[in-house]
């Protein structure tokens, strides 16, 4: 048995732009949601979420949201960090159909696996550990938040 601990690294608070709904495709409903900006806050990582990147999400017919995000973070001291992650959210049974009808659909828990890369010497540590994140979305206000943890 492994003894693993989690260390809170930061909180990500996104502001999103209006989603681009590609529509139903073979796997489900494709939606691209651009990132409008946001904030990074934590003991080891602080700065902003740059208004670049997006979530190339897929809502499966069973109500599961497949998350696929690429973003850029800029620390308070000017370092740029590439952030990518995949993960899952759950709209519940009937979530796919509700979304298609335009009904408000809460996403109460998101689970992600972030990967960060940075060339700045003070942030090289970001490229070594495995991170996990949990969060929630407020789609009515185009906001998403995650708490990011480092496994050790």
Secondary structure, DSSP 8 states (H G I E B T S, - for coil): -----EEEEEEEEEEE---EEEEEETTEEEEEEEEEEEEEESSS--EEE-S--EEEEEE-TTSEEEEEEEEEEEETTS-EEEEEEEEEEE--TTHHHHHHHT----EEEEEEEEEEE--SGGGGGGGTS-EEEEEEEEGGGTEEEEEEEEE-
